[in-house]
Amino acid sequence: MSKSLEKLRQITAELCQRDAMRVQELELYNAFFANIPLCTFVWTVDQGMNIVVKNRKSLCQSSTLISNGTLTDAFSCTQMNEYNIEMHEKAFLGESQTYLSYERDASFLTTLIPDYQNKEVVFVHGCSWEVTHLERMIDCSRTAVDILKETHPDVASSVEKVYEDVPLVQLVLKLRGDK
């Protein structure tokens, strides 16, 4: 057998092994996002704001399954469209973006990460989590702390300390400008 054919077999075997590993990773990813108890949306868009890949859930309660299309289709909630597209445009300039967006009574924490090929951003990967209940808990506990400071300062201090130790809470407070 020629060296070229042997090399081709070796490369084919390596590619098959790599692809099998990627299929396992994708199956894990799909199983996780199909069963996660949080409203989570993950996607990738190209420079034309076309959705290249996404999970099946929409952030909008009006629809549960969205087709690939444009970013406007993914964020079919009226108020979210303009701001999310603006943030994607910034991410295509090369800077990761993390921000809060709001639609009706819901709030979403979103992170966008630029993906470079040959020093050019060709894709932006995004992930949004609904954080409505977290924001409500923060607001409620801050009110409780204010009330408890006079009568139970030790309890008020304990509640404040809990939130100081939670990076996600600190991020939400920073993004809201509440820190």
C-alpha positions in Angstrom: 0.0 0.0 0.0 1.3 3.4 -0.9 2.3 6.0 1.7 -0.3 8.4 0.4 -3.1 5.8 0.9 -1.9 5.0 4.4 -1.8 8.6 5.3 -5.3 9.1 3.9 -6.6 6.2 6.0 -4.9 7.7 9.1 -6.4 11.1 8.5 -9.8 9.6 7.8 -9.7 7.6 11.1 -8.7 10.8 13.0 -11.5 12.8 11.4 -14.0 10.0 12.2 -12.9 10.0 15.8 -13.1 13.8 16.0 -16.5 13.8 14.5 -17.8 11.1 16.8 -16.6 13.2 19.7 -18.3 16.3 18.3 -21.6 14.4 17.9 -21.4 13.4 21.6 -20.8 17.0 22.6 -23.7 18.1 20.5 -26.0 15.4 22.1 -24.9 16.6 25.5 -25.6 20.2 24.6 -29.0 19.4 23.2 -30.0 17.2 26.2 -28.9 20.0 28.6 -30.8 22.8 26.8 -33.9 20.6 26.2 -34.1 20.0 30.0 -32.7 23.1 31.7 -35.3 24.6 34.0 -34.4 28.1 32.9 -35.6 29.9 29.8 -32.3 29.9 27.8 -31.7 30.8 24.2 -28.3 30.1 22.4 -27.5 31.1 18.9 -24.8 32.0 16.3 -25.3 34.7 13.7 -23.2 35.6 10.7 -22.3 39.1 9.5 -25.7 39.5 7.7 -27.4 38.8 11.1 -28.6 35.5 9.8 -29.0 32.7 12.3 -26.5 30.0 11.5 -27.4 27.7 14.5 -29.6 27.9 17.6 -31.4 25.9 20.1 -35.1 25.5 19.6 -36.5 27.6 22.3 -37.5 31.2 21.8 -37.3 33.8 24.5 -40.7 35.1 23.6 -43.5 33.2 25.3 -45.7 33.6 22.2 -43.7 31.0 20.4 -41.9 27.8 21.5 -40.1 26.9 18.3 -38.5 29.3 15.9 -37.0 28.6 12.5 -33.6 29.7 11.4 -33.8 33.1 9.8 -32.5 36.4 10.8 -31.8 37.8 14.2 -35.0 39.8 14.0 -36.9 36.4 13.9 -35.1 35.2 17.0 -36.0 38.2 19.0 -39.5 38.6 17.8 -40.4 40.5 20.9 -40.9 44.1 19.8 -38.8 45.9 22.5 -35.9 43.4 22.4 -35.3 43.6 18.6 -33.7 47.0 18.3 -31.4 46.8 21.3 -30.3 43.2 20.7 -29.4 44.0 17.1 -27.5 47.1 18.2 -25.5 45.0 20.7 -24.8 42.4 18.0 -23.5 45.1 15.7 -21.1 46.2 18.5 -20.0 42.6 19.0 -19.2 42.4 15.3 -16.8 45.3 15.9 -14.8 42.9 18.1 -15.9 43.5 21.7 -17.8 40.9 23.8 -21.1 42.3 25.1 -23.0 41.5 28.3 -26.2 43.3 28.9 -29.7 43.2 30.2 -32.7 43.6 28.0 -36.4 43.8 28.8 -39.6 42.7 27.1 -43.0 43.3 28.9 -42.4 42.1 32.5 -39.4 39.8 31.6 -35.7 40.6 31.8 -32.9 38.8 30.1 -29.2 38.6 30.7 -27.4 38.2 27.4 -23.7 37.6 26.5 -22.4 38.0 23.0 -18.9 36.7 22.0 -17.2 37.6 18.7 -15.7 34.7 16.7 -12.7 35.6 14.6 -11.3 34.0 11.5 -8.2 35.6 10.0 -8.5 38.6 12.4 -12.0 39.3 11.2 -15.2 38.7 13.2 -17.3 36.4 11.0 -19.8 35.1 13.7 -21.2 36.2 17.0 -22.3 33.6 19.5 -24.9 34.6 22.0 -26.7 33.2 25.0 -29.7 34.8 26.8 -31.1 33.7 30.2 -34.3 34.9 31.6 -33.4 36.6 35.0 -36.8 38.1 35.8 -37.1 36.2 39.1 -33.6 37.0 40.1 -34.2 40.7 39.6 -37.4 40.5 41.7 -35.6 38.6 44.5 -32.8 41.3 44.5 -35.4 44.1 44.7 -37.4 42.3 47.4 -34.4 41.6 49.6 -33.0 45.1 49.2 -36.4 46.4 50.5 -36.3 43.9 53.3 -32.7 44.9 54.2 -33.8 48.5 54.5 -36.7 47.6 56.8 -34.6 45.2 58.9 -31.6 47.6 59.4 -33.4 49.3 62.3 -34.9 46.3 64.1 -32.6 43.4 63.1 -29.3 44.7 61.8 -27.7 41.3 62.1 -30.3 39.8 59.8 -30.0 42.7 57.4 -26.2 42.3 57.3 -26.5 38.6 56.6 -28.8 39.2 53.7 -26.5 41.8 52.3 -23.5 39.5 52.7 -25.3 36.7 50.8 -25.7 39.0 47.8 -22.1 40.3 48.0 -20.9 36.7 47.6 -22.9 35.9 44.4 -21.2 36.9 41.2 -24.4 36.6 39.1 -26.2 39.0 41.5 -23.2 41.4 41.4 -23.2 41.3 37.6 -26.9 42.1 37.4 -26.5 44.9 39.9 -23.6 46.3 37.8 -25.5 46.1 34.6 -28.5 47.8 36.2 -26.3 50.5 37.6 -27.3 49.6 41.1 -24.0 48.7 42.6 
